[in-house]
Amino acid sequence: MFVGALAGSIRLLCGVRLLPPHRFPARQAIYFANHSSHLDFAVVWSALPAAQRRRARPVAGRDYWEKTRLRRWLARDIFNAVLIERQKVTASANPLAAMLAALDAGDSLIVFPEGTRSPDGTIHDFKPGLYHLARARPEIPLVPILLENLNRILPKSDLLPVPIIGSLTLGAPVFLQPDETKTDFLARARESVLGLRIALPS
């Protein structure tokens, strides 16, 4: 009950609606979105229907989310995040291994292929992680999501949100094509998010 109330509060704060279940794959998915705010994964998580939300695990940097007791509690006990190593990647602390383990357990993932936040909302080139996920589990749909205005609601280094309306737009699933190169796939995946911005009403 607390989790449902929290999801509703996040949607209310950011002006994002609960998305209808028929818009989502019936099975697990990899949700990927542009990244501009610490609110991003919470907003994607909160907009998912309850059935999808229960198995959706945000992927987040261990260095940030383990820094304080509150962050650790939020990441592990509330959002059930997959915390990955970003600074000292080794064979035993490979981010891909943790994400694949979550997928193999039947969970969905929420990922941000830019790898770091964009302060002005520009969608930067995607890093290779999304390609490696798609190549390792090609049967799992990758669902593009466009987030708008979250960098203005909670700018970098700010602690209190600003009352501005955000938005979340869901796109059609994409899959890695046979013989598609990493460069071509990452460009196509980025375009699937950018295209949602173009499709928004003016």
N, C-alpha and C positions, 0 to 999 in steps of 0.2 A: 504494500500500500504506500509506503514511503517513497519507493522508487517511482511509482506512477505519479504521485504528487510532485516529485522533483522534476520529472519530465514535463509535466504540465506547466510548472513554474518557469522552466527554461524557455518553453515555447511562448509563454505570455511575455516574458522579459524581452525576447528578441523578435516578437511578431511573426513567428514561424508556425505554420499550421501542422497538425497531425496528418500525415499522408495516408491515403486509403490503402488497405491491404492489397487490393487487386493490382496496384502499381508495382508490386514487388515480386521477384522470383519466389516460387513456392518453396524452393530449397535454399540452401545457404548461398551467400554472395560475398563478393568483395566490393565494398562501397568505396569509391575514391573521389576526393574533392579537392578543390583549391584551398589554400591555407593562408589565412591572414590574421588569425586571432586565437588566443587560448580557448575561446568559446567554441571553436569549430567542431571538435569531436563531440562536445556535449550537445550542440544543436543538432547534428546529424543523428546522434543517438536518441534524442528526445522526439525527433520527428518520425522515427520508425514506429509502425504499429507494434503493439505490445508483444505479439508473438515473435516478430523479428528482433525487437529490442532485447528480448531476454537472451538471445544467442549472439548478439552483435558485440564484438570486442574492439574498442578503439586501440590502435597501435600508437604508442607514445614513447618519448625519450625517457629512459630511466634516470638520466642525469637531472632532469627537471622535476619529475613527479616523485622522486624519492628524496627530495631535498628537505622537506618538512614533514612532520607527522600528519598534518591536515591533508597535504597533497597525497601522501602514501595512502591514507584512508580513502580518499575520493577515488584514486586510481584503482586500488585493489578491491575495496569492499563495496563501492557503489557502481563504478563503471566496468569493473572486471577487465581492466585494460591489459593488453599485452605490452609489457614494458621491455623495451629493447635498448641495447647498448649502441650509442652513437659515437662515442669518443674513443673508446679502446676496443675496437672490434677485433676479435680473435676467432680461431676455429671453434673454441668452446663457447664463445659468446657471439655467435653469428645471428644477426637479426632475422635472417630468412628462416633459420631453423625454428625459432620460436613461433613465427607466423604460420609456418607449415604445420607445426604441431597443433595449433589452435584450429586450423582448417580440418585437419585429420580427425579432430575430436568432434567435428560437426558444427563448429562455430562459424559465424561470419566475421569479417574484418572491416574496420573503418580505417582507411589509410589516406595519407596526404603525400602524393608523389613528388611534390616540390621539395620536400624534406625540411624546409624552414619557412617561417612566416614571411609573407609579402606585406610590407607596411602600407603600401598604397593600393592594394587590390590587384595589381598586375599579376597575371598568371605566368609564372616562369617555367622554364623547361623542366620536364619531369626527370627525376633520377631513375636509375635502372631497376630499383626494387620492384616496381609494379610489373615490369617485364619478366623478372625472374619468378614472381608469383604466378603469372599467367602461363609461363612455360612449364613450371612444375605441376600446376593443377589446371590444365587447359579446359577442363569440363566445367569449372566454376565460373558463372557469369560475373563480369566486372561492370558495376553500375556507376556511371558518372553522375556527379552531383556538383551543382554550382551554388556557392554561398556568396551572398552579396551583403555588404554593409557591416559585417561583423567586426571588421577592423576599425570601424567608426564607433560601434557600440562599446567595444573594449579595446582601445588602442594599446599598443605595446607599452609596457611599464605602468599603465594605469591600473588601479585597483577597483575602482567603482565604475559600473556601466553607465553609458550615456543613453538617454531615452530616444533612440532612433530605431526605426523599423528595419529589420533585416529580412532576408528571403532565402529560401532553399528551393532549387529547381532540380527535378529528377530527370535523367535522360534514359535512353534505351540501352540495354546491356550491350557490351562489346566483348569480343573474344579474340584471342591471338589466332591469326590465320596461319595455315601451313606455309612454311618457308618465309614468313614475314620476319624481316630483320628487327633487331632491337631498336634501331634508330627510327625505322618506319612505324613500328608499333607505338613507341612512346610519343611520337608526333601525332599519330592518329588518336591516341587516348587523350592527349592534351586538347586536341581539336574538338573532341566529343564534349569536353567541359566548356571550352570557349564558345562552341556553337549554341549552348544553352543561353549564354549571355546575348548573343545575336538574336535569338528567338524570343527574348523577353519583350513584352509590349512596351512601347515608348511612353 
